[in-house]
Amino acid sequence: MRIVKMVSLLLVIVGALNWLLVGLFGFDLVATLTGDSFGQTNALSSIVYVLVGIAGILLVPSLLGRDQARIARVPKAR
């Protein structure tokens, strides 16, 4: 699960950087990397956008502190 969380965080960071570039410069990094121009989508860019969205959803429990509550319930060995 730790690897899934790390990959999710990486994808969310990529998504955030993409939106930063769109907001500041009107430059769509994902579209550029997948061979399109701003605002256009193809199968590959759609997959990237879907993965970023799923990654964001997977990180919601971290935002709500659910991970720490689950860890706190695990009894420690003595």
Residue frames as qw, qx, qy, qz and C-alpha x, y, z in Angstrom:
[[0.000, 0.885, 0.466, 0.000, 0.00, 0.00, 0.00],
 [0.354, -0.713, 0.089, 0.598, 2.93, 2.30, 0.64],
 [0.346, -0.048, 0.584, 0.733, 3.98, 2.14, -3.03],
 [0.097, 0.667, 0.663, 0.326, 0.43, 2.93, -4.18],
 [0.222, -0.897, -0.263, 0.276, 0.40, 5.96, -1.88],
 [0.388, -0.515, 0.310, 0.698, 3.78, 7.16, -3.17],
 [0.264, 0.223, 0.675, 0.653, 2.73, 6.78, -6.81],
 [0.031, -0.808, -0.581, -0.096, -0.57, 8.54, -6.03],
 [0.293, -0.816, -0.064, 0.494, 1.29, 11.43, -4.44],
 [0.364, -0.235, 0.504, 0.747, 3.59, 11.69, -7.45],
 [0.163, 0.477, 0.709, 0.493, 0.61, 11.78, -9.83],
 [0.140, -0.885, -0.427, 0.121, -1.16, 14.42, -7.77],
 [0.349, -0.645, 0.168, 0.659, 2.01, 16.54, -7.80],
 [0.294, 0.074, 0.638, 0.707, 2.21, 16.18, -11.60],
 [0.022, 0.713, 0.654, 0.252, -1.43, 17.26, -11.82],
 [0.262, -0.862, -0.217, 0.376, -0.80, 20.24, -9.56],
 [0.358, -0.414, 0.373, 0.750, 2.23, 21.31, -11.59],
 [0.228, 0.363, 0.702, 0.569, 0.19, 20.99, -14.78],
 [0.079, -0.854, -0.511, -0.064, -2.52, 23.27, -13.37],
 [0.360, -0.725, 0.027, 0.587, 0.11, 25.74, -12.16],
 [0.322, -0.136, 0.542, 0.764, 1.55, 25.94, -15.66],
 [0.097, 0.596, 0.693, 0.393, -1.92, 26.30, -17.18],
 [0.210, -0.878, -0.387, 0.189, -2.81, 29.08, -14.77],
 [0.347, -0.705, 0.149, 0.600, 0.41, 31.05, -15.08],
 [0.127, -0.438, 0.579, 0.676, 1.43, 30.51, -18.68],
 [0.745, 0.404, 0.023, -0.530, -1.45, 28.82, -20.51],
 [0.338, 0.478, -0.799, -0.139, 0.83, 25.82, -21.04],
 [0.914, -0.162, 0.123, -0.352, -0.64, 22.30, -20.76],
 [0.157, -0.579, 0.799, 0.049, 2.26, 20.00, -19.86],
 [0.632, 0.075, 0.762, -0.117, 0.26, 16.77, -20.22],
 [0.673, 0.686, 0.203, -0.186, -0.99, 17.77, -23.67],
 [0.233, 0.829, -0.491, -0.134, 2.53, 18.68, -24.73],
 [0.315, -0.424, 0.849, -0.018, 4.01, 15.41, -23.47],
 [0.607, 0.233, 0.754, -0.093, 1.31, 13.37, -25.22],
 [0.334, 0.086, 0.633, 0.693, 1.66, 15.15, -28.55],
 [0.070, 0.776, 0.590, 0.211, -1.30, 17.53, -28.47],
 [0.137, 0.391, -0.091, 0.905, -1.70, 21.25, -28.09],
 [0.123, -0.002, 0.558, -0.821, -3.43, 23.06, -25.23],
 [0.587, 0.140, 0.267, -0.752, -6.91, 21.78, -24.47],
 [0.735, 0.251, -0.497, -0.387, -6.76, 18.82, -26.83],
 [0.633, -0.353, 0.651, -0.226, -6.97, 15.28, -25.56],
 [0.619, 0.293, -0.675, -0.276, -6.09, 11.90, -26.95],
 [0.876, -0.266, -0.389, -0.100, -6.24, 8.43, -25.44],
 [0.655, 0.058, -0.458, 0.598, -2.90, 8.81, -23.65],
 [0.007, -0.313, 0.259, -0.914, -3.65, 12.22, -22.14],
 [0.685, -0.389, -0.192, -0.585, -7.09, 10.98, -21.04],
 [0.848, -0.171, -0.467, 0.181, -5.41, 8.06, -19.26],
 [0.398, 0.168, -0.402, 0.807, -3.03, 10.46, -17.50],
 [0.310, -0.370, 0.067, -0.873, -5.92, 12.69, -16.39],
 [0.823, -0.329, -0.321, -0.334, -7.90, 9.68, -15.12],
 [0.759, -0.051, -0.488, 0.428, -4.87, 8.37, -13.20],
 [0.141, 0.268, -0.314, 0.900, -4.32, 11.78, -11.60],
 [0.555, -0.381, -0.085, -0.734, -7.98, 11.86, -10.56],
 [0.879, -0.239, -0.410, -0.052, -7.86, 8.36, -9.10],
 [0.567, 0.119, -0.467, 0.668, -4.64, 9.25, -7.27],
 [0.155, -0.372, 0.188, -0.896, -6.36, 12.25, -5.71],
 [0.770, -0.352, -0.200, -0.493, -9.25, 10.08, -4.54],
 [0.846, -0.073, -0.472, 0.238, -6.84, 7.52, -3.06],
 [0.380, 0.194, -0.415, 0.804, -5.18, 10.28, -1.01],
 [0.411, -0.600, -0.169, -0.665, -8.44, 11.53, 0.56],
 [0.805, -0.489, -0.332, 0.053, -8.09, 9.23, 3.60],
 [0.614, 0.002, -0.236, 0.753, -4.67, 10.80, 4.28],
 [0.027, -0.452, -0.049, -0.890, -6.25, 14.24, 4.25],
 [0.634, -0.547, -0.218, -0.501, -8.92, 13.11, 6.71],
 [0.209, -0.577, 0.678, -0.404, -6.36, 11.53, 9.04],
 [0.943, -0.068, -0.021, -0.325, -7.78, 8.02, 8.54],
 [0.740, 0.369, -0.513, 0.231, -4.31, 6.52, 8.07],
 [0.061, 0.447, -0.622, 0.640, -3.13, 7.66, 11.50],
 [0.695, -0.246, 0.284, -0.613, -6.29, 6.36, 13.19],
 [0.952, 0.135, -0.237, -0.136, -5.81, 2.92, 11.60],
 [0.555, 0.415, -0.576, 0.434, -2.15, 2.81, 12.66],
 [0.237, -0.457, 0.498, -0.697, -3.01, 3.90, 16.22],
 [0.856, -0.176, 0.094, -0.477, -5.37, 0.91, 16.62],
 [0.830, 0.257, -0.486, 0.097, -2.66, -1.65, 15.84],
 [0.721, -0.685, 0.105, 0.009, -1.38, -3.06, 19.13],
 [0.270, 0.771, -0.563, 0.125, 2.35, -2.76, 19.62],
 [0.882, -0.030, -0.443, 0.157, 4.49, -5.79, 20.46],
 [0.436, -0.845, 0.251, -0.181, 6.15, -5.77, 23.85]]
